[in-house]
Amino acid sequence: MMVKICGITNLEDAMASVESGASALGFNFYPKSPRYITPEAAAEITSKLPAGVIKVGVFVNARTEETARIAGLDVVQLHGDESPQQIPAGLRTWKAFRVTPELDLSMLDEWPLEAFLLDAPTAAYGGSGETFDWRRAHSTKHKIILAGGLDAANVGAAIAQAQPYGVDSCSRLEIAPGRKDHRKVSQFIQAALNV
């Protein structure tokens, strides 16, 4: 199970997440996000991470190639209104979709990507801390990363229902936007890995 902790803004939270067993860390490059981090600050963190930790950059309707290079990223996660024609060349890419009742998951076939992050619907870009019907994620043949309102209390049920490639959490693991509660992070990761 790939476990991603998103919204990393400092080295202390990054290392605590990795030491608890996180497979991936997410860095938010959307300037309007309360978890925004500059490419240079992200590079300071990514340069100190152990080998094997997947470094994911979260982008909203932005040019990604230069930021990805500066920040030392492994994966670009598109979280805006991008089209299949806007996939960055030569970069591992994940695309996030908000799972509304109207969303037809068969349209994922149009995107030649490594994985898809399915999140709860929200008016703004990014996490809402809300969940959606996880069973919908089980209906696709693609690699799915489940997000939206996940924490230690519900991630086991989410994994059982969706059978995803990975899980992603952010706001439910925080003391304040951009600051992680290390105990909640550890509990979430252990709950996800012990399903």
C-alpha positions in Angstrom: 0.0 0.0 0.0 1.4 3.4 -1.1 0.8 5.9 1.7 1.2 9.6 0.9 1.2 12.4 3.4 0.4 15.6 1.6 0.8 19.3 2.5 4.4 19.0 3.8 5.9 22.4 4.5 8.8 21.6 6.8 11.6 19.1 7.4 10.4 18.0 10.8 7.0 16.9 9.5 8.6 15.3 6.5 11.0 13.2 8.6 8.3 12.2 11.1 6.1 11.0 8.2 8.9 9.0 6.6 10.0 7.5 10.0 6.4 6.4 10.5 6.4 4.6 7.2 5.1 7.0 4.6 5.9 6.0 1.0 5.3 9.4 -0.5 5.3 13.1 0.6 3.3 15.8 -1.2 4.4 19.4 -1.6 1.8 22.0 -2.6 2.8 24.5 -5.2 -0.6 26.2 -5.5 0.0 29.8 -4.2 -3.5 30.2 -2.8 -3.2 27.1 -0.6 -2.5 27.5 3.1 0.0 24.7 2.6 1.9 26.4 -0.2 5.6 25.9 -0.3 8.1 27.5 -2.7 10.1 25.2 -5.0 13.3 26.3 -3.2 12.0 25.4 0.3 10.7 22.1 -1.1 14.2 21.4 -2.6 15.7 21.9 0.9 13.4 19.2 2.3 13.6 16.7 -0.7 17.4 16.8 -0.7 17.4 15.4 2.9 14.9 12.6 2.4 16.0 9.0 2.3 16.2 7.2 -1.1 12.9 5.6 -2.1 10.6 8.2 -0.7 8.3 9.4 -3.6 8.4 13.2 -3.8 5.1 14.5 -5.3 4.5 18.1 -6.4 0.8 19.2 -6.3 0.0 21.7 -9.1 -3.2 23.6 -10.0 -3.4 24.8 -13.7 0.3 25.6 -13.7 3.5 25.0 -15.7 5.2 22.1 -13.9 8.4 21.2 -15.6 10.7 23.9 -14.2 9.2 23.7 -10.6 9.6 19.9 -10.7 13.3 20.2 -11.6 14.0 22.8 -8.9 12.1 21.0 -6.2 13.7 17.6 -6.9 10.3 15.9 -7.5 9.6 12.3 -8.6 6.0 12.8 -9.5 3.8 15.7 -10.7 0.2 15.6 -9.4 -2.2 17.7 -11.5 -5.0 19.0 -9.2 -6.7 21.6 -11.5 -8.7 21.7 -14.7 -5.9 20.3 -16.9 -6.7 18.4 -20.0 -5.0 15.2 -21.4 -3.1 17.5 -23.8 -1.4 19.3 -20.8 0.5 16.3 -19.4 4.1 17.4 -18.8 6.5 15.6 -21.0 9.0 13.2 -19.4 7.5 13.3 -15.9 5.7 10.7 -13.9 2.2 12.2 -13.6 -0.9 11.6 -11.4 -4.2 13.4 -12.0 -6.6 14.3 -9.3 -10.4 14.2 -9.8 -13.2 15.2 -7.5 -15.7 12.4 -7.3 -19.1 14.0 -7.9 -22.2 11.8 -8.5 -21.9 12.9 -12.2 -18.3 11.9 -12.6 -17.9 9.0 -15.2 -14.8 7.2 -14.2 -14.5 5.6 -17.7 -13.1 9.0 -18.8 -9.8 8.0 -17.0 -9.1 5.9 -20.1 -8.4 9.2 -22.0 -5.4 9.9 -19.7 -2.2 7.9 -20.3 -1.0 8.3 -16.7 0.6 6.3 -14.0 -2.2 6.8 -11.4 -5.3 8.9 -10.5 -6.1 10.5 -7.2 -9.8 10.5 -6.4 -10.9 13.1 -3.9 -14.1 14.4 -2.4 -15.8 17.2 -4.2 -15.1 20.7 -3.0 -15.7 24.2 -4.3 -12.0 25.1 -4.0 -8.9 23.3 -5.3 -7.4 20.9 -2.8 -8.5 18.9 0.2 -11.8 19.4 2.0 -11.4 16.9 4.7 -14.6 15.3 3.5 -15.1 11.7 2.1 -17.0 10.3 -0.8 -18.4 6.9 -1.7 -15.2 4.8 -1.8 -16.9 1.9 -3.6 -16.9 4.0 -6.7 -13.1 3.9 -6.8 -13.2 0.1 -7.0 -15.0 0.1 -10.3 -12.0 1.2 -12.4 -9.0 -0.8 -13.7 -6.6 2.1 -13.2 -4.2 2.7 -10.3 -6.2 4.7 -7.8 -5.0 6.8 -4.9 -7.8 7.4 -2.5 -8.0 10.9 -0.8 -10.5 13.0 1.0 -11.2 12.9 4.7 -9.0 10.0 5.5 -7.5 9.4 9.0 -6.7 6.4 11.2 -10.4 5.9 12.1 -11.6 5.3 8.5 -8.7 4.4 6.3 -9.1 0.7 6.9 -12.8 0.8 5.7 -11.8 3.0 2.7 -9.1 0.5 1.6 -11.5 -2.5 2.1 -14.1 -0.9 -0.1 -12.0 0.7 -2.8 -9.0 -1.7 -3.0 -6.8 1.3 -4.1 -3.1 1.4 -5.1 -2.6 4.0 -2.4 -4.1 6.4 0.1 -3.4 10.1 0.7 -4.2 12.3 3.7 -3.5 15.9 4.7 -5.9 18.1 6.6 -7.1 15.5 9.1 -3.5 14.9 10.2 -2.8 18.6 11.1 -2.5 20.8 14.1 -2.9 23.8 11.8 -2.7 24.2 8.0 0.8 23.1 7.0 1.7 21.7 10.4 1.3 17.9 11.1 0.3 16.2 14.3 3.0 13.5 14.3 0.9 11.1 16.4 -2.1 11.3 14.0 0.3 10.8 11.0 1.8 7.7 12.6 -1.6 6.3 13.5 -2.9 6.9 10.0 0.1 5.2 8.3 0.0 2.2 10.6 -3.8 1.8 10.1 -3.3 1.9 6.3 -0.4 -0.6 6.3 -2.1 -3.0 8.7 -5.3 -3.6 6.6 
